[in-house]
Each structure stands twice: as C-alpha cells, then as structure tokens.
C-alpha cells in the first residue's frame, strides 16, 4: 500500500525541480546588466572535446555593463571568440590580446518586451509542471485509497497537496515578478 506522505513528498520534489528549472531559465535571460551566467550555455572546443567556457577561462564582471574573459591558454582566444559569435547572445566580443571583453548593451524597449514575454512563457511552463505534479500526487492518493488507505486520510492528503501546490504557484509568480522588474528597469 502507498503511504499518503510518500505521495505528497514525491509531488513536492517534482515541484521543487520545476522551481529550480525556472530559476535556471531566468538566469540565462539577460536583463541589461552584466551577468556571467549568460555564458553558461557556451561550449568551446578544447583539445578535442567540447567543454563549458568557464573551464578554459576566468570570467568576471568588472562593471555593470561588461564581462571580461581571460583565457588560461593564449591559443583559446580565437576559439572562444568564435563560440561567442556563434551563440545566440547577439553580442560581438572585443579581443585586445590580453582578454576578451563583452560589452552588454542596454536593452531596447522592444527587446525588453520580448524578454518579458519569454519569462512569462517560462513561468507558465513551470506552473504546468507544478500542476502536473499535483495531479500525479492526487492520482497516487486516490489509488492508495482504493488499496485500503482511509478516505479521511486521502482527503487530508489531497488538501495538504493543494496547499503545497498553491505555495509553489505563488513562488513562480514571485520569481516572475522579480525577473520582470529586473528586465523593465532601465
């Protein structure tokens, strides 16, 4: 027989994963300020294997509008530059022989609205994941009731799961509001 608390814990774990995924997605959406995490998805060819950019260079933000990349190996300059140009960042790197500098341009109003729409889409995907986790949890609880769990325990577990669901949906909305504010702030 399935335990109600196990069903709730499984659902809550899936909801946690949805929130973590949303936070990760938001980190990769640039909001006009320099953030080294926008480079996380970029991979470069280093000695025959594709590795993350931060494995071959030191990445820093000297100020709010630029990112500095200092490769540990001088031969990596061209490879890193090409990887940044080929990525979907849409920013041209500047190479002065010592380090690669990426200037983060201020966002246009149109681009801000585009990014805001993208954030809303990511948030909606997270909400769908949270709802799916709740539905799966409820299905497990109903199955447990059929297998012998008392109906009162089943109803209590469903109510508890609904409260957890509401908390996670609220968290998604809060994350979206924070990111939206960050994007819209000039």
C-alpha positions in Angstrom: 0.0 0.0 0.0 1.2 3.5 -0.8 1.6 5.9 2.0 0.0 9.4 1.6 3.0 11.2 2.9 5.2 9.5 0.3 2.8 10.7 -2.4 3.0 14.2 -1.1 6.8 14.1 -0.8 7.1 12.8 -4.4 4.9 15.6 -5.7 6.7 18.2 -3.7 10.1 17.0 -5.0 8.8 17.4 -8.6 7.5 20.9 -7.7 11.0 21.8 -6.3 12.5 20.6 -9.6 10.1 22.9 -11.6 11.2 25.9 -9.4 14.9 25.0 -9.8 14.5 24.8 -13.6 12.6 28.1 -13.7 15.4 29.8 -11.7 18.0 28.4 -14.1 16.0 29.5 -17.1 15.7 33.0 -15.7 19.4 33.2 -15.0 20.1 32.7 -18.7 17.8 35.5 -19.8 19.9 38.7 -19.9 18.4 41.7 -18.3 20.7 44.5 -19.4 23.2 44.0 -16.6 26.4 42.0 -17.0 25.9 38.5 -15.5 28.4 35.7 -16.1 25.7 33.1 -16.1 24.5 34.2 -19.6 27.7 32.5 -20.8 26.9 29.2 -19.1 25.5 27.6 -22.2 28.5 28.4 -24.4 30.9 25.4 -25.1 34.3 25.6 -26.7 36.5 23.0 -28.4 39.4 22.5 -26.1 41.9 19.8 -27.1 39.3 17.8 -29.0 36.4 17.9 -26.5 33.6 20.4 -26.1 33.8 22.0 -22.6 32.0 24.9 -20.9 33.6 28.3 -21.4 34.4 28.6 -17.6 36.6 25.5 -17.8 39.1 27.3 -20.1 39.0 30.9 -18.9 38.4 33.1 -15.9 35.1 35.0 -16.4 34.5 38.2 -14.4 32.3 41.3 -14.4 34.5 44.3 -13.9 31.5 46.6 -14.1 27.7 46.5 -14.6 28.0 46.8 -18.4 30.8 44.4 -19.3 32.1 40.8 -18.9 35.8 40.1 -19.1 37.0 36.6 -20.2 40.7 35.8 -19.6 41.7 32.5 -21.2 44.3 30.4 -19.4 45.8 29.3 -22.7 46.6 32.0 -25.3 45.6 29.6 -28.2 42.0 29.7 -26.9 41.3 33.3 -27.9 40.0 32.6 -31.4 38.1 29.6 -30.3 36.3 31.5 -27.5 35.6 34.4 -29.8 34.1 32.2 -32.4 31.9 30.3 -29.8 30.6 33.7 -28.5 29.8 34.9 -32.0 28.1 31.7 -33.0 26.0 31.6 -29.8 22.5 33.2 -29.6 23.8 36.1 -27.3 23.9 38.5 -30.2 26.9 40.4 -28.8 30.2 40.9 -30.5 33.3 40.2 -28.3 36.3 42.6 -28.3 39.7 41.0 -28.1 42.8 43.1 -27.1 45.3 40.2 -26.9 45.1 40.0 -23.1 41.4 39.4 -22.5 38.1 39.2 -24.3 35.6 41.9 -23.3 31.9 41.6 -24.0 30.0 44.9 -23.7 26.4 44.4 -22.6 24.3 47.0 -24.5 21.3 48.5 -22.8 18.1 46.8 -23.9 15.7 48.5 -26.2 12.0 48.8 -25.2 11.1 46.2 -27.9 13.7 43.7 -26.6 12.6 44.2 -23.0 9.0 43.3 -24.0 10.3 40.3 -25.9 12.3 39.1 -22.9 9.3 39.8 -20.6 7.2 37.6 -22.8 9.8 34.9 -22.8 9.9 35.0 -19.0 6.1 34.7 -18.8 6.3 31.7 -21.1 9.0 30.0 -18.9 6.9 30.8 -15.8 3.8 29.2 -17.4 5.8 26.1 -18.2 6.8 25.9 -14.6 3.2 26.3 -13.4 2.2 23.5 -15.8 4.9 21.3 -14.2 3.7 22.1 -10.7 0.1 21.3 -11.7 1.2 18.0 -13.3 3.0 17.1 -10.1 -0.2 17.8 -8.1 -2.3 15.8 -10.4 0.1 12.8 -10.3 0.1 13.1 -6.4 -3.7 13.2 -6.3 -3.8 10.1 -8.6 -1.4 8.2 -6.3 -3.5 9.2 -3.3 -6.7 8.0 -5.0 -5.0 4.8 -5.9 -3.9 4.4 -2.2 -7.5 4.9 -1.0 -8.6 2.1 -3.4 -5.9 -0.1 -1.9 -7.0 0.5 1.7 -6.0 3.9 2.9 -8.9 5.5 4.8 -10.9 8.1 2.9 -10.3 10.7 5.6 -6.6 10.3 5.2 -6.9 10.6 1.5 -8.9 13.8 1.7 -6.5 15.3 4.2 -3.5 14.4 1.9 -5.3 15.9 -1.1 -5.9 19.1 0.9 -2.3 19.2 2.0 -1.1 18.7 -1.5 -3.4 21.5 -2.7 -1.8 23.9 -0.1 1.7 22.9 -1.2 0.6 23.4 -4.9 -0.7 26.9 -4.0 2.6 27.8 -2.3 4.7 26.7 -5.3 2.4 28.6 -7.8 2.8 31.7 -5.6 6.6 31.2 -5.7 6.6 31.0 -9.5 4.6 34.3 -9.6 7.1 35.9 -7.2 10.1 34.8 -9.3 8.4 36.1 -12.4 7.7 39.5 -10.8 11.3 39.9 -9.7 12.7 39.0 -13.1 10.1 41.1 -14.9 11.1 44.1 -12.7 14.8 43.4 -13.4 14.1 43.4 -17.2 11.9 46.5 -17.2 14.3 48.6 -15.0 16.4 50.8 -17.3 
